[in-house]
Structure formats: structure tokens, C-alpha cells
Amino acid sequence: MFNYTTTKNDADLHVFFNGDLDIEGTELIDEELIPFLLNLKIVSISFKGVPFVDSSGMGLFMKLIHTLKENDVIVTVSEIRPEVYKVFELLEIPEIVGEKVFV
């Protein structure tokens, strides 16, 4: 089951993803997280708790990053497990969303 937690630090918001990023997380991210994040300036997302991302999760991740960037939210993604990042690299996600997103 996918969920997330947040902590606020001055102007930054840190989002911590937990669980598999798959179709089950779609409603949570689309309807709850994205609208909340659009009101911010800087968002940091930690993937430390994400052991697996499937194709629907990749699409959801891409939508999240593109929506935030389109709304001038500075977004970074960190702590991606090597096995998950390998899939990101195979699909050229860093090139698509921008290398600076991944820290």
C-alpha cells in the first residue's frame, strides 16, 4: 500500500513516499497530493521508502513532476533505491524531467 508523509521546513516541504508506487497510489497522488503541492514554491520528494515502481507508477511520477514544474514549483527527488533508479535510467526519466530534479 502506498502512502506519504510530509514535513515543512521554512519555505520547503519534504514529501516522503512509502510503499510501491503503482496504480493504487494514483488516486492519492492525483486527488490529494498534487493539488496540495501546487500552492508551494519548493518541494523535495524522498523515494527512500519506495521499493518498487511499475509502469502506472512511472506515469504518475511523470505527471507529478511535469504538473509541478508547469506551475513553477521547484521540485527535487532524492534517496531513490538503486534498483528503482536503474528502471528510471532505462526509461530515460532523468533526461525527460531534467537531470537537476534528481539529487
NUZAZA-464000 format. One record per residue: chain; y, x, z of N, C-alpha, C in turn; residue number from 1; residue in one letter. Coordinates in pm, whole numbers, plus 50000, padded with zeros to 5 digits. Layout:
N
   mol     n.y     n.x     n.z    ca.y    ca.x    ca.z     c.y     c.x     c.z   seq   type
     A       Y       X       Z       Y       X       Z       Y       X       Z   NUM      A
...
This chain:
103
   mol     n.y     n.x     n.z    ca.y    ca.x    ca.z     c.y     c.x     c.z   seq   type
     A   49881   50084   50000   50000   50000   50000   50125   50089   50000     1      M
     A   50218   50058   49914   50341   50134   49901   50449   50075   49992     2      F
     A   50526   50164   50057   50643   50122   50132   50743   50237   50134     3      N
     A   50857   50213   50191   50957   50318   50202   51036   50300   50331     4      Y
     A   51095   50411   50375   51186   50408   50489   51314   50479   50446     5      T
     A   51422   50455   50517   51549   50519   50484   51614   50575   50609     6      T
     A   51693   50680   50588   51781   50732   50692   51914   50764   50627     7      T
     A   52020   50743   50699   52154   50769   50647   52213   50890   50716     8      K
     A   52276   50977   50636   52338   51098   50688   52474   51110   50620     9      N
     A   52579   51076   50690   52714   51075   50633   52717   50986   50509    10      D
     A   52747   51043   50393   52756   50964   50269   52622   50959   50196    11      A
     A   52523   51033   50244   52393   51039   50177   52295   50939   50238    12      D
     A   52208   50889   50153   52097   50808   50200   51969   50878   50157    13      L
     A   51878   50895   50250   51749   50956   50222   51644   50846   50221    14      H
     A   51566   50840   50114   51460   50741   50100   51327   50816   50101    15      V
     A   51236   50772   50183   51105   50835   50196   51000   50738   50144    16      F
     A   50938   50772   50031   50831   50690   49973   50700   50723   50044    17      F
     A   50620   50619   50067   50489   50635   50131   50387   50549   50059    18      N
     A   50275   50609   50023   50167   50535   49958   50166   50557   49808    19      G
     A   50067   50497   49744   50053   50509   49599   50165   50434   49529    20      D
     A   50228   50500   49433   50333   50435   49353   50263   50373   49232    21      L
     A   50236   50244   49243   50166   50172   49138   50224   50032   49125    22      D
     A   50153   49944   49058   50203   49809   49029   50239   49733   49157    23      I
     A   50175   49761   49267   50203   49692   49392   50343   49720   49445    24      E
     A   50401   49833   49409   50535   49868   49455   50646   49812   49368    25      G
     A   50610   49751   49256   50709   49704   49160   50810   49607   49221    26      T
     A   50760   49502   49284   50848   49401   49342   50937   49461   49451    27      E
     A   50881   49543   49535   50956   49606   49644   51070   49692   49590    28      L
     A   51043   49773   49490   51147   49860   49434   51245   49782   49349    29      I
     A   51196   49695   49260   51284   49618   49171   51377   49523   49246    30      D
     A   51323   49449   49338   51400   49342   49402   51471   49383   49530    31      E
     A   51422   49487   49596   51480   49524   49725   51553   49659   49720    32      E
     A   51484   49761   49674   51539   49896   49682   51651   49922   49580    33      L
     A   51628   49891   49454   51729   49921   49352   51863   49853   49384    34      I
     A   51865   49720   49413   51995   49659   49445   52065   49724   49566    35      P
     A   51988   49765   49665   52043   49829   49783   52105   49965   49748    36      F
     A   52035   50044   49666   52081   50178   49632   52202   50178   49540    37      L
     A   52224   50072   49465   52336   50069   49371   52472   50072   49440    38      L
     A   52475   50043   49569   52601   50043   49644   52633   50180   49704    39      N
     A   52554   50280   49672   52570   50412   49731   52620   50512   49628    40      L
     A   52657   50630   49676   52704   50737   49588   52599   50846   49569    41      K
     A   52526   50878   49677   52427   50986   49672   52298   50938   49737    42      I
     A   52187   50955   49664   52056   50913   49714   51957   51028   49695    43      V
     A   51884   51060   49800   51777   51159   49795   51645   51087   49819    44      S
     A   51549   51109   49730   51419   51043   49743   51312   51148   49769    45      I
     A   51236   51127   49876   51125   51217   49909   50994   51153   49864    46      S
     A   50916   51230   49789   50784   51187   49744   50673   51246   49831    47      F
     A   50708   51300   49946   50609   51368   50031   50490   51278   50065    48      K
     A   50515   51152   50084   50409   51059   50122   50342   50988   50006    49      G
     A   50363   51037   49883   50305   50973   49765   50192   51059   49709    50      V
     A   50067   51017   49731   49955   51096   49682   49916   51066   49538    51      P
     A   49963   50953   49483   49918   50909   49351   50026   50825   49285    52      F
     A   50043   50846   49154   50134   50764   49074   50059   50726   48947    53      V
     A   50049   50595   48919   49983   50553   48794   50089   50523   48688    54      D
     A   50046   50473   48573   50140   50451   48462   50248   50348   48496    55      S
     A   50213   50244   48570   50314   50146   48609   50412   50208   48708    56      S
     A   50363   50296   48794   50449   50366   48888   50544   50462   48817    57      G
     A   50496   50527   48712   50582   50615   48631   50695   50535   48568    58      M
     A   50660   50419   48511   50762   50334   48451   50862   50286   48553    59      G
     A   50814   50251   48669   50900   50207   48778   50993   50319   48824    60      L
     A   50938   50439   48836   51018   50556   48874   51127   50581   48770    61      F
     A   51091   50577   48643   51188   50599   48535   51299   50494   48541    62      M
     A   51261   50369   48563   51361   50261   48572   51454   50286   48690    63      K
     A   51400   50324   48803   51480   50352   48922   51582   50461   48894    64      L
     A   51536   50574   48840   51626   50687   48815   51732   50650   48711    65      I
     A   51691   50588   48601   51788   50551   48497   51890   50450   48547    66      H
     A   51846   50352   48624   51939   50250   48676   52041   50313   48769    67      T
     A   51996   50403   48856   52089   50469   48948   52188   50555   48871    68      L
     A   52139   50633   48777   52228   50721   48701   52328   50640   48617    69      K
     A   52285   50529   48561   52374   50443   48483   52487   50386   48569    70      E
     A   52461   50374   48699   52559   50320   48792   52629   50430   48872    71      N
     A   52626   50552   48818   52696   50667   48875   52651   50704   49016    72      D
     A   52526   50677   49047   52468   50720   49174   52403   50856   49149    73      V
     A   52439   50954   49229   52377   51087   49219   52242   51078   49290    74      I
     A   52136   51110   49218   52002   51096   49274   51924   51226   49259    75      V
     A   51853   51262   49367   51763   51377   49363   51627   51333   49415    76      T
     A   51524   51402   49367   51387   51373   49408   51327   51505   49457    77      V
     A   51264   51500   49573   51208   51623   49631   51071   51597   49691    78      S
     A   51008   51706   49732   50881   51705   49804   50769   51634   49728    79      E
     A   50765   51656   49597   50660   51596   49515   50535   51682   49528    80      I
     A   50425   51619   49559   50298   51691   49570   50264   51754   49435    81      R
     A   50202   51873   49438   50171   51943   49313   50091   51859   49213    82      P
     A   49994   51782   49261   49912   51702   49171   49992   51589   49106    83      E
     A   50091   51537   49176   50178   51433   49119   50278   51498   49023    84      V
     A   50334   51611   49061   50431   51678   48974   50366   51724   48844    85      Y
     A   50240   51760   48849   50168   51801   48728   50167   51686   48627    86      K
     A   50146   51565   48675   50148   51448   48587   50290   51426   48534    87      V
     A   50390   51441   48620   50529   51429   48576   50556   51528   48462    88      F
     A   50509   51652   48479   50531   51754   48377   50458   51721   48247    89      E
     A   50335   51673   48258   50259   51637   48138   50329   51528   48057    90      L
     A   50394   51438   48126   50466   51329   48059   50611   51364   48029    91      L
     A   50649   51488   48063   50784   51538   48039   50893   51457   48111    92      E
     A   50859   51405   48227   50954   51326   48307   51077   51410   48346    93      I
     A   51061   51537   48390   51181   51614   48425   51279   51627   48307    94      P
     A   51227   51644   48187   51315   51655   48070   51384   51522   48039    95      E
     A   51313   51413   48061   51366   51280   48029   51477   51240   48126    96      I
     A   51453   51256   48256   51553   51213   48355   51653   51321   48389    97      V
     A   51623   51445   48351   51712   51556   48379   51656   51649   48484    98      G
     A   51653   51774   48453   51596   51875   48543   51665   51877   48679    99      E
     A   51795   51845   48683   51870   51852   48809   51827   51745   48909   100      K
     A   51754   51644   48863   51709   51539   48953   51605   51594   49050   101      V
     A   51522   51686   49003   51414   51740   49084   51461   51866   49158   102      F
     A   51455   51859   49292   51499   51973   49373   51385   52022   49462   103      V
